[in-house]
Amino acid sequence: MSQSYDYLIIGAGILGTSLSAELAGRNKSVLILDQHGVAGGASGGNLGQISLMDRFEDWHLDLALESSEYYAELGKRHPIGYRQHGGSILLMNDTQIARAEEVKRLQNLRGLSMEILSPQEARSLEPNLKKNGLAAMAYCKQEGCLDPLALTFYMSDLAVARGATIQTGERVLSLSMSGREIGRVVSDKGTYRAKIIINCAGGWSSNVAAMVGEELPIRSHKGTAFVTQPMPPMLRTTLVGGGFLMEDTGEGAPDYRVGTAICQHENGSIIIGQATEAANVDERSLGRRGLSETAKNILSYFPVLEGADIIRAWALSTSYSADGKPVLGYSPKADNLFTVAGFKGAFTTAPAVARRAAAMLLSGETFVHEIEPDGRELCKEQCG
Ligand SMILES: Cc1cc2nc3c(=O)[nH]c(=O)nc-3n(C[C@H](O)[C@H](O)[C@H](O)COP(=O)(O)OP(=O)(O)OC[C@H]3O[C@@H](n4cnc5c(N)ncnc54)[C@H](O)[C@@H]3O)c2cc1C
């Protein structure tokens, strides 16, 4: 006989674990299934940057600011490695500066302390920054970083402490329909029933949606990054390239590109990214090209890293949405399938996204004016 739950969540990344903690905290029975492990997808291989300057719309910045507050509080009680030491965007030409000025005006109106520094000011903030041709640097002191693995495991432990069950190494193979609802969830290890099935499958979320004949605008690409041994303090802020301001990461982006992203974590190790390339969602092979070009790129900014020992490198898939908008809501194809996916840089917003999703699931609250996911049904009441 199959087991039955209030909620069955597919995916134990930062979104699935955060949402399960919220739902289990309201005395709901929750089962999470993950084909790999907790943080076995993108949540286990990212830089942990908490970025605010690249959240251009109000709803997005609201989620990011709410989550930053949460991290600041949580960081006092739990070792998630959260530090609000400021973030920088390296601007290499007039187009990027013009875009940064535009974003700065909007962010300042929202109370964010974004400013544009001259190359000299940039170098006094980051003395190891030696890039030739640096045109300017955007800086926001409210940005920061955290340890993404520590956070995801904190969320999964919290969910379990509140009564949730997490089963890893178990892949959902099909969603079997009974009328307009999913009647059974079939994995490679068992069969389950749940009142609501939640798709938190990150880069795989389109595959999960396809099990009920739904097409999601979620795509994935492969990111390559690596981490050094712990080093003396070398960076004061987290840094990314100007491309982060250009909204060019969606559908129109080239199949292969090397961007700039670097941050030094609390223990001294420096995480460096990243080559991004079109690839199948399950493709995790490390390519020589992505590694060497990412290393070459970062050395052009920080030659001090020449000779640094790389202790681990990885490549894995992360999701993005074709139109830049996330998917948050019930499926048009199955009345009890709810999707939470396609949030850009989801560590920056996950706690607030989980709260919104839980409110929608538990009380039918809507966020239609904040998030407009392309005609998607936001709640059953609204559409009934
Ligand atoms: C190199 C790199 C650097 C990044 N840097 C940052 C950063 O600095 N800051 C930031 O905020 N974000 C960053 N990101 C993005 C961030 O990692 C993602 O936005 C976030 O992890 C997405 O979380 P998620 O829970 O939606 O997906 P995931 O963490 O990918 O979780 C989805 C889970 O679903 C599981 N799953 C899928 N299909 C099935 C199935 N059929 N059955 C069972 N389980 C299934 C997968 O195994 C996976 O564990 C980076 C990503 C990469 C790759």
The ligand as a Tripos MOL2 file, in Angstrom:
@<TRIPOS>MOLECULE
LIG
   53    58     1     0     0
SMALL
NO_CHARGES

@<TRIPOS>ATOM
      1 C1         28.4600   27.4510  -10.5020 C.3       1 LIG1
      2 C2         27.2050   28.0790   -9.8990 C.ar      1 LIG1
      3 C3         27.3130   29.2310   -9.1210 C.ar      1 LIG1
      4 C4         26.1750   29.7900   -8.5370 C.ar      1 LIG1
      5 N1         26.3250   30.8510   -7.6850 N.ar      1 LIG1
      6 C5         25.2580   31.3400   -7.0210 C.ar      1 LIG1
      7 C6         25.4170   32.3690   -6.0430 C.ar      1 LIG1
      8 O1         26.5270   32.8280   -5.7840 O.2       1 LIG1
      9 N2         24.3100   32.8190   -5.3860 N.ar      1 LIG1
     10 C7         23.0480   32.3020   -5.6420 C.ar      1 LIG1
     11 O2         22.0710   32.7580   -5.0310 O.2       1 LIG1
     12 N3         22.8820   31.3270   -6.5480 N.ar      1 LIG1
     13 C8         23.9440   30.8320   -7.2380 C.ar      1 LIG1
     14 N4         23.7800   29.8170   -8.1460 N.ar      1 LIG1
     15 C9         22.4230   29.3550   -8.4450 C.3       1 LIG1
     16 C10        21.8720   28.5130   -7.3060 C.3       1 LIG1
     17 O3         22.7520   27.4580   -7.0330 O.3       1 LIG1
     18 C11        20.4780   28.0100   -7.6940 C.3       1 LIG1
     19 O4         19.6390   29.1210   -7.9790 O.3       1 LIG1
     20 C12        19.8250   27.2040   -6.5670 C.3       1 LIG1
     21 O5         20.6990   26.2330   -6.0500 O.3       1 LIG1
     22 C13        18.5480   26.5250   -7.0970 C.3       1 LIG1
     23 O6         18.0160   25.7640   -6.0470 O.3       1 LIG1
     24 P1         16.8550   24.7290   -6.3320 P.3       1 LIG1
     25 O7         16.4530   24.1820   -5.0140 O.co2     1 LIG1
     26 O8         15.8040   25.3590   -7.1770 O.co2     1 LIG1
     27 O9         17.5170   23.6240   -7.2980 O.3       1 LIG1
     28 P2         18.5900   22.4660   -7.0150 P.3       1 LIG1
     29 O10        19.5260   22.8180   -5.9380 O.co2     1 LIG1
     30 O11        19.1860   22.1040   -8.3370 O.co2     1 LIG1
     31 O12        17.6880   21.2750   -6.4800 O.3       1 LIG1
     32 C14        16.8430   20.5240   -7.3180 C.3       1 LIG1
     33 C15        16.8880   19.0990   -6.8060 C.3       1 LIG1
     34 O13        15.8620   18.3390   -7.4600 O.3       1 LIG1
     35 C16        16.3300   17.0170   -7.5650 C.3       1 LIG1
     36 N5         15.5540   16.3290   -8.6020 N.ar      1 LIG1
     37 C17        15.3760   16.7070   -9.8790 C.ar      1 LIG1
     38 N6         14.5880   15.8550  -10.5540 N.ar      1 LIG1
     39 C18        14.2440   14.8780   -9.6680 C.ar      1 LIG1
     40 C19        13.4500   13.6980   -9.7590 C.ar      1 LIG1
     41 N7         12.8280   13.3360  -10.9040 N.pl3     1 LIG1
     42 N8         13.3160   12.9300   -8.6410 N.ar      1 LIG1
     43 C20        13.9270   13.2630   -7.4920 C.ar      1 LIG1
     44 N9         14.7100   14.3680   -7.3520 N.ar      1 LIG1
     45 C21        14.8510   15.1760   -8.4230 C.ar      1 LIG1
     46 C22        17.7920   17.1870   -7.9370 C.3       1 LIG1
     47 O14        18.5570   16.0360   -7.6530 O.3       1 LIG1
     48 C23        18.2100   18.4000   -7.0950 C.3       1 LIG1
     49 O15        18.8280   18.0340   -5.8740 O.3       1 LIG1
     50 C24        24.8950   29.2210   -8.7580 C.ar      1 LIG1
     51 C25        24.7800   28.0680   -9.5440 C.ar      1 LIG1
     52 C26        25.9290   27.4730  -10.1000 C.ar      1 LIG1
     53 C27        25.8000   26.2080  -10.9060 C.3       1 LIG1
@<TRIPOS>BOND
     1     1     2 1
     2     2     3 ar
     3     2    52 ar
     4     3     4 ar
     5     4     5 ar
     6     4    50 ar
     7     5     6 ar
     8     6     7 ar
     9     6    13 1
    10     7     8 2
    11     7     9 ar
    12     9    10 ar
    13    10    11 2
    14    10    12 ar
    15    12    13 ar
    16    13    14 ar
    17    14    15 1
    18    14    50 ar
    19    15    16 1
    20    16    17 1
    21    16    18 1
    22    18    19 1
    23    18    20 1
    24    20    21 1
    25    20    22 1
    26    22    23 1
    27    23    24 1
    28    24    25 2
    29    24    26 1
    30    24    27 1
    31    27    28 1
    32    28    29 2
    33    28    30 1
    34    28    31 1
    35    31    32 1
    36    32    33 1
    37    33    34 1
    38    33    48 1
    39    34    35 1
    40    35    36 1
    41    35    46 1
    42    36    37 ar
    43    36    45 ar
    44    37    38 ar
    45    38    39 ar
    46    39    40 ar
    47    39    45 ar
    48    40    41 1
    49    40    42 ar
    50    42    43 ar
    51    43    44 ar
    52    44    45 ar
    53    46    47 1
    54    46    48 1
    55    48    49 1
    56    50    51 ar
    57    51    52 ar
    58    52    53 1
@<TRIPOS>SUBSTRUCTURE
     1 LIG1         1 GROUP 0 **** ****
